[in-house]
C-alpha cells in the first residue's frame, strides 16, 4: 500500500470518527432534551394522583417521550460498536449533502426559529404541534439550526450548539416583546398604562399645566421611561416601544458589560455568554432601572484603581437610593464580590486585604440612604410613604408550593440556579484549597444575604408571583458562576488548581432552563377591540363634558394615561389616588392617607370617578393575589360602593364611571 493510499485511509477514518462523534453529540443532546421534558412532566404530575403520589393520566401522556428516549439510548449503544461505521457514514453523508447547498444553509438556519416564533404569536390551529411540549420543539429546532450552522461557519458541533441556542433564545425574547407594542388605547395589563402616567410627572407642568408630586415608587424606572416625553405628542405606542427597547437594550448592555470581567477568548464563547446572561436575567426578571446599578459597577470596577472604582460605586448607589430599598447596598456588594473574585489574599494581613470589601458596601448603603432622603424632599411626597414596604404584611406560604403560586418562590429559585449551583460545586470540588477559606466564605455570605432579603420581599403582600424580588441574588449567582466557569476566580495557591473542563451537559442545561421561561411567556397576540375601546372613550368624554359644565373634579383612579395622551380632554388632573399608589397605601395600611381618601369619598369631592369594574367578593389565599384583592376591596372598593354608584359601565374595556350617590 502506497503512502498516499495510507494517508487517504487515515484521513477517511478520521473523517468518519469526527462525523460519528458529532452524531453522538446530537443524539445525546436530543436524549437530554427528552429527559428534561420527562422530568418536567413528572414534577407536574406529582402530588395530584394515587400512584406513589403521581397522576396516572399525566404519566401516560408522557409515553411518546419515553419511547423516543429508549430509541435514542438504543442508537447510542449501537453506535458504540455494532453499527459504528454505518452511523458514521450516515452522518458524513448528511454533512456532505448540506455542504453542497452553500449559502442556502444560512436561510435554513433562520427559518426554523422564525416560523416557530410566528406560530406561537399567531396562535395557529395546528393540533399536532400544539400537543408537543414547547421545550421539545424548541430544543430540536435548535439541533436542526446547529446542524446548518456547523456547515456554514465551520465551527465544531459543540460550538454550533451553543451559538444556535444563544441566537434562538435571544430572538425569542425579542419576539416575546412584540405584542407589547400596540396602538390599543387602554391598558394591556393591570398597571401597564400607569407607568406612562408616572413617567409623565417629570414633565407635569408642560403636560398638565401644573407641578405635581413625583412618584415615590420606582422613581428611576419612570425617569428612564420619561425620555419619550422630550418629544411632544408622541403616541402611546411609541412609549410602549421605548419600554420594550429599555427591557432589551439595558439587559443586553449588562450582558456585554459582563464580558469585561469574564473575558472569553473565542467569539462563540462571547456570544454564548452574552446570550445566556441576557436570558438568565429575564427569569426574574431583573428590571432595567435596577440593571443600571449592575452596569455602572461592571463598567467601573478596576481592582488596581479602587479609588476610581469608588466613583462608579457612588454613582450606582445614588441611583439605587431612588430605585428600591433592598437595592441600597447592592452596588457596594457587587464591587466587593468582584474584589474577592479578582484579588488574591496572598501574604496580606486580614485588615489590609478586607478593609476595602468591608468598607465599600457600608459606603454604598449610606450613600443610597442619602440619595433617597434628598429625593423624598424634592419629590413633593410625605416622607413616610417611602417606607411603605416596611409596613406590609408577609405571607410565608408563598415561598412553598401552593394552589395560588404553583411551585413556590423557593422551588422556582432553585430551578433557576440549579445548573449554576452544579457548575460552582463542580469547579470548587477538589480545588477548594486553591483559595483562602475566608474568600469562599465571603462569597457565600453575600449570596446568602441577598437570598434572604429576596425571600423576605417575595413574601410581602404585593410581592408578585415571579422571581423579580430575587433579582440581586440571581445576578450575583450568575456573575460568580460565570467567573468560575471561565477560570477568572484568581487563586491564592495556584499549585492546587487541578485541570477541569466544564461538562457539555451542564452547558446545555444552563441554556435550557432560561429558555423554559421565555417559552412559557410566549403568548399569542391578544385579541383587542380597538374600535370598541375608542367608542367607550368617546362615551366617557361625553359623560365628563356633561358633568363638568358647572365645574367640579373628575378622579381617574385607573386609565389616567388617557389624560396624559389627550385621549380625554377638558379634565384637570387630580394627583391623588392613582391606582398603583392607592394599592401600595392599602397594602401598607397607611391610615392617614386612607382616611383622607375615605373622607373625600364621603364628602362627594369628585363629580365623577373612573375606575375598573368593581368586584366585591373576598378571596382566599388559594387564589392568586387573594390577599391583595381583599385589601383593595376593604380599603377602596367598599368605600366606593358606599358613597358612589355606577353611572355607566364599559366592561369590555375594563372601565366604570361612578357618580355620587343621591345624584
N, C-alpha and C positions, 0 to 999 in steps of 0.2 A: 504494500500500500504506500503510495507516494505521500510526501509530507503535505502536499496541497490537499489531498483527499483526507488525510488525517485531521488537518485543520478544519476542513469543511464539516467533518463528522463531529468534531468537538464543538464547533460553533452551533451546529444543529442541535446537539444535545443541550448546550447552554440556553439556546432559544426556547427549546421545549421545557426546560426546567423553569425558566423565567415565566413562561406562559402558564405553567402548572401552578406556580406559586401565586400568580395573580388570580388564577381561577379559584384556588382555595381561599384566598383572602375574600373575594367577593361572595363566595358561598358561606364563609364564616360570618361575614357581616350580615348576610341575609338571615342566617340562623340566629344571630344576636338580636336582630330586629323582631323576628318571630318570638323569641323567648321573652323579649321586653313586652310585647303585646300580650303574651300569655300571663306574665306577672301582673300587668295592669288589670287584666280580666279577673285573675284570682283575687286581687285586692278588692275589686268592685263587688265580687260575688261573696266575699267573706262577711259573716255577721248577719246575713239575711236568709239563711237556709238551715236545713237539718242534717246535711251530710258533712259531719265534722264542722259545722258552722257555715258551710258553703251552700250557695243556691245551686241545686242540681240543674235547673234550667239554664242558668248562666254558664255553668261548666260545660254543658253540652254545646252551647253556642260557640264555644272556642274550638270545636272539632277541626275546622279547616287548618287552623294554625298548628294543632297537634300533628296532623298528617304532613303538613309542609315541613315542619321541624324534623320529623322522623325521616322524611325523604332527604333532607339536606344532610342529616347525620350520616345516612347511608352513602350518599355521594362522597362525603369527605372520607369515609372509611375506605371506599372502593378506590378513591384517588391516591391512597397511600401506596397501594401495591398492584392490586389485580388489574384495574383499568387505568393505571397511572399514565401510560403512554397515550391511550385513547383520549383521555380528558385533556392532556397536554396538546395533542394535535388539534382537538376541537377548539381550544382556547386560542391557539395560534392562527387557526383559520379565520376565526372571528376578527382578530386583530388585523390580519391581512386584508380582509374584506372591507372593514371600516376605513383602513388607511387609504384604500382606493377612492373613497368618497371625498377626500381632501377637505376643502373649506366648508363643505356641507355639514361636517361634524359640529361646527360652531352653531349652526342653526338647530341641529338635533340636540345640542346641549341645552339651548334656551327653551325649546318648545315644551318639554315636559312640565317645567315649573310654571310657565306662562299659562298653559292650558289648565293646570290644576288650580292655580290662583283664580282664573276666570270661572272655573267650575264652582269653587267654594263661594265666591261672591255672588254669582248669578243664581245660585240655588237651583241648578238644573235637575230635572227629574230623571236621574239615572240610578234606578234601584240597585243594580249590581255593584256600582262603585260606592253607593251610599251604605251598603251592607258591610263594606270592608273598613277595618279600623284605619282612621286617617294617618296614624303613625306608620302603619304598614305601607300604605300607599306612598306617603312622602319618602319613607326610607328606601323603598325600591326605585322610586323615581330618581332619588339621589344616586343609587348604584348605577342606574342607566346613564345619568348625566356624567358620572365619574368615568364611565367607560368611554364616552365620546371625548371627554377632556384629556384622558390619557393619550388618546390618539393625536389630538390637535396640539397639545402643549408639550408633548414629550416629557411628561413627569411620571414618576413612579406611581403605581396604583395606590399606595397609602397616601401619597401627597395629593393625588387627584380626588380621593375620597374626602379628605379634609377640606380642600378648596371648594369642592362641589357643595357639600353640606353647608359650608360657610356662606357661599353666594346664595344658594337657595333659601337658607334661613333668613338672611338679611332681606332678600326680595319679598319673602312672605310677610315680614314685618312692615315693609312699605305697602304691600297690598292690604294688610290689615287696617291701615290708617286711611285708605282711600274713601271708605264710606263716611268718614268724619268730615269730609269737605263737601258740605251740602248747601244748597240755596234755601232749604226749608226754613221758614221764618221763625219757628218756635223751637223750644229746647229739644235736643236729641237725647237728653238724659235728665236725671233728677236735678242736677245743679250745673249742667253744661253751659247754659247761657248766662248764669250768674257770674261766671268767670270773666266774661267780657264786660259786664257791668262794673265789677270791682276793678278791672284794669282801666276802665274809663275814668275812674275817680282821680287819677293823676292829672287829668285834663278837665276836671269838673267845671271850672269856670267857663272854658270855651264851649263845652258840650251842653251844660245845664244852666249856665248863666249865673252860677254861684259856687262858692267853695264849700265842699262838704268833707267830713272826716274820711281819711283813707282807711283801707282795710286793716284790721288787726290780725287777720288770718292769712298766713302765707303771703305777706306783702311782696317779697321778691318775685314770686310767681306772677303776680299781677303786674309788677313793674316790667317784667320781660314781655308779658302779653300786651302791655300798653304801647309797644313800639308802633303798631299799625295806625294808632290814633294820631301819629305825627302827620299822617296824610289824611286830610279831611275827606269825609264822605265815603270812605271805603266800606263796602257792604259787609254783611255778616259772614258771608262765605270766605272773604279774604282773611278775616280774623281766625276763622276755623283753619284755613290753610296755614296761617302763621303758627298756630299752636301745633299743628302736625309737624311743621318744619322744626319747631323747637324740640319736640319729642325726638325726632330722628337725628337732627343736626347736633344737638348738645350731647346726646348719648354717643353718637359717632365720635365727637370731639374728645370725650372722655376715653373712649377706646383707643384713639390714636395717641392720647397723652400717656396711656399705659405703656405704649411701645418704648417711650423714652427710658423706662426703667427695666423692662423685661428684655428688650433688645434681641429679638430673634434674628438669626443670621440669614435664613432663607426667605425669599419673597412669599412662598406659600405658607410658611410658618407665621409670618407677619399678618397675612390676610386671615389665616385661621384664628389667630389670637384676637384680632380686632373684631371679627365677626362673632366669635364666641362670647367675648365680654359684652358686646352690643346686645346679643340675645339674652345673656345671663342677667343683665341689669333689668330687662323688661319682665323678669319673673317677679319682681317686687310689685309694681315697677318702682324704679328709683326716679323720682320726679326731677324734671330738668332743672328747676331752680335750685334743688339740693345738689345736683350733679356739678353745678358751678364750683362748689366748695372743693370737690374732688379734683376738678380740672386745674384750679389755681394751685393747689398743693403739688399735684403731679408735675405741673409745668415749672414750678418754682423751687422744688426741693433739690438741694445740692449738698451732699454731706461734707464737702470740702469748703463750702461757703455758707455756714449755718446762720450768719448774720443776715445775708441776703435771703435765705430761706424764711427767716422770721418775718420779713416784709410780706411775702406771699401768704404765709400763715395768718398774719394780721389782717390782710385784705379778705381772705377767705372767712375769717372769724367774724369780721364786721358784717359780711354778707349772711353768714349763718345766724347772727344775732337777730336779724329781721326776717328769718326764714321759718325756723321751727325750733322749739325749746330743746328737744332731745338731740339736736344737731349742734348745740352750743360748743361742746369740746371736740367735735369731730375733726376739724382742721388740725388741731394740735395732736390729736391721737393718730391721725394719718401720718403726719410728719414724724412722730415718734416711732411708728411702725416701720416706715422707710429707713429711719436711722438704725433701728435694731437689725433690720434685714441687710443693710449695706455696710455697716461699720463693725468690724470685729473688735472684741474687747481687748484682745492682746494682753499686754502687760499693764494696762491702765488700772489705777485704783478704782474702787467702787464709785466714789463720788466724781472722779474725773470723767468716767465713762457715762454714768447715769444722770448726771445733773441736767444735761440738756433734754433728754427724753422725759424727765420728770417735770421740768420747768415748762416746756412748750405746751402741754395740754392745759396746765393751770393758766398760763398766759392767754391761751386761746379762749378758754371758758370765761375769764374775766372780761376780755375784750368783747365777747359776744353779749354778755350782760350789759356792758356799757352801750353797745350798739342798740340793743333793744330799748334800753331806758331812754336814749335820745329819740329814737323813732316814736316811742309811746307818747312823748311830749309833743312832737311836731305833727303827729297823725291826727290830733283832734279828738281822740277817743279817751274815755276814762281809763286810767292806768290799770284798774283791776281786771278789765276784760282780757288783758294779755296773759293772765294766769288762769283762764277758764278751764284749761285742760287738767289742772291740778285738782279741780273740784268735781270732776266727772267720776261716776261710779265705775268699778271694774267688774268684769264677769269672767271668772277663770275658766268656765266651761268652754269658752271659745278657743282655748288652746288645744282642746282634745276633740276626738271625733264626736260629732253630734248631728242631730237632724238638720239644723239650720246651716251649719258651716262645713258639712262634709267631713273630710279627714282631719280638720282642725289645723290651727296655725303651727303647732309643733311638728306634726307629720308633714305638712306642706314644706316647712323649712328644711326638715331632714331630707326630703326627696330632692329639694333644690340643690343642697350642698353635698349630697351623698358621693358623687364622683370625686369632688374636690377633697372630701374627707379621706377617701381611699388614697388619692394621689399624695396628700400630705403624709399620711401614715406610712405609705409605701416608700416615700422619699426619706423619711426620718428613720425607718426601721434599719437597724444595724449600722446607722451612720450618725446617730444622735450624739456620740462622743466628739463629733467634729465641731460642736457648738457649745459655748458656755451655757450651763443649765439655766442661768438667770435670763439669758436672751430668749430661750424657748419658753420660760415661764412668763416673761413679759408679753410675748405674742399671745399666749393662751389667755392671760388675764384681760388683755384688750378685747379679744374676741368674746370672752365670757361677759364682760361688762356691757358690750354692745348688744349681745344676745338678750341679756336680762332686761335691759332698758327697752329693747324692741318688743319683747314679750309682754312687758307691763303695759306699754302703749297699745299693743294689739288687744289687750283685754278691755281697754277703755271703751265706754259706750261711744259709738261713732267711729270705732277703730277700723271699720271696714271688714271685708271678708276675703282679703288677699294678703300678700306679704309686703305691702308698701311700708308698713311700720318696722319691718325688719331690714330696711334698705341699707343702713350703715353697716350692719353686720354682714349682709350679703356682699357688699362692695369690698370690705376688708378681707373677708374669707377668699374672695376671688383673687384679690391682689396677692395675698400671701401664697395661695396655691400656684398662681402663675409664676411668681418669682422662684418658687421651689422647682416647679416643673421645668423651667429653663435654666436651672442651676445658677440663680442670681442671689441666693442666700449665702453671703460671704462667711466662710468658716473661720473658727478660731484655731482649729487644729487640722489643717488640710491633709495631714497624713492619715486621718481616719475617714476621709472621703472615699468610699468604695464606688466603683463604676456602677451606673444604673441606667436603665432605659425605661422610658415611660411606656407601659404596655398599650398596644393599639386598641384593645377593647375598652380601656379606660377613656381614651381619646374619643372613641365613638359614643360611649355612654355620656361623657361630658357634653357632647354636642346634642345628643338625642333629647335629654331632659329639658333644656331650654326650648327645644323645638316643640315639645308637648304643649308648652304654654301658648305659643303662637298658633298652633293648630287648634287648640281649644277655643281661642279667641277669634278665629276666622269665622265671621258670620256673613250671611247674605246681606245685600243692600236692604235696609228697612223700607217697607212699603209705606210711604207717607203721602198723604193727600195734600199737595201744595195749595191747590185751589180752595179746598175746604178751609185750610188754615187762614188764608188771606180773607176769605169771606167772613170768618169768625172775627178776625182782627178788625175788619171794616164795621161789623155789627157792634163790636165793643167800642170802637171810636164813636159811633152814633150815640150809644148809651152815655159815654163820658161827656160828649158835647152837650147833651140834654141836661145832665146832672150839674154841669159847671156853668150853666147860663147865668146863675146868680152867685158865682164864686164858689169857694169851697176847696176841699182837698180830695185827691184820689190816691190811695195807697196801693202800690204794686208790691205785694208780698212775693209773688212769682212773676216771671217774664218781664223783669224790669228792663231787660235789654231792648224791649220794644220802644222805650223812651230814648235809650242810648242811640239807636239807629233810626230814629224818627219814623218808625212804623206806626207809632201812636203820637199824635201832636196835641199841643194845647194843654199839656199837663205839667204842673210844676212839681219837680222831683221832691218826694218826701224821703230823706236819707234813712230814717229809722225803719226797722222791722223788715229788712230784706230776708228772704227765706233761709239762706245759708247761715247768716249771723244769728237770726232768730232761733234756729235749730241749735246752734252752739250754746246760746244762752239758756235754752230749755234743758239741754243735756247737763250743763254745769249748774243748773238750779240757781241762776243769778236772780235773786229775788227783787232787788231794786229795779233791774231792767224789766223783768216780767211784770212787776206791779205797775210800772209806768205804761206798759203795753195794755194790760188789763184795764187800767184807768182810762186810757184813750178810747178803748172799745166801749166801755160803759158810757162815756161822755158823748159817744157817737161823733168823735172828732172827724171821721172821714165820711164823705158823701158816698163814696164807692170804695170797695176793696176788691182787688183782683188777686185770686188765689188759685191753687189747684183744687179740683173737686174734693169735697170733704168726705172723710170716711171715719165714722165714729165708733169703730169696732176695736176693742182691746185685743192684743195678740199675746201669745206665749213665747217663751224662749225657744220653742221648737220651730218657730217661724223666723225666716231671715229678717234681721233688724227688728225683731219683735219689741225689744226694749226701746229702741229709737222711735218706733211707731207710737208707743204708749206715752212717752214724754211729750211728743209732738201733739198727740191727741189731748192730753190733760192740760198742757200749757198754752196751746194755740187753738186747736180746732174747737174744743168745748167752749172756751171763752168767745170764740167767733160765733158759734151756734147760738149761744145765749144772748148775744147782742145784735147780731146781723142775720139777715135772711137772704136766700138766693134771689137775685133779680133775673139772671139768665145763666144757663149752664152751656158750656161748649165741651162736652165730654170727649169727643173725638180729638179735640185739640188739647185736652187736659187743662181747661181753664174754667173758672166760675167767677161771675160778677156778683158781689154781695152789696146789699144796701142796709141801712139801719132798720131795725125792727120798728114797726109802727108807721113806716112811710106808706 
